[in-house]
């Protein structure tokens, strides 16, 4: 598996023309803010059609991100926490190496009063928490990590640690980068750590 994705988002079929338009709008380099009106224009539908399915922009954005991640970031189950997190980090790296990944990093790095794509930060974090906390729950059940770990903070560390090559060095994230992040984090949360 290689962490570098060659195909950029926007060409994927998310199974719904409105979600496809929302993804294309999110990725478009001149989009300064994400709105239902822009998505409706791109999809060729009335805004009321969008609001029948997603009552607000944040829910539309969350549904778009979830549909995108369903195809790109499945929840791994390798039988070990380290294996699951290494696969997850490599998949996350493949997203960061796309134009959508760069846009999401922009949204996560900005202050709430800046460009936040109508709640992209919270929508992304909600989708991430819903999908990936299970990796740590399974690790706790198998005795691979302490039951009192802060899963949200660990997911934050994995997300930002994996993004560092893009953020600091403007280079693609490799599988080696992703594995380094996971191995470094797990050495700090494993039961055999020294206090």
Secondary structure by P-SEA (a helix, b strand, c coil): ccccccccccccccccaaaaaaaaaaaccccccccaaaaaaaacccaaaaaaccccaaaaaaaaaaaaaaacccccccccaaaaaaaaaaaaaaaaacaaaaaaaaaaacccccccccaaaaaaaaaaaaccaaaaaaaaaacccccccaaaaaaaaaaaaaacccccccccccaaaaaaaaaaaaaaccccccc
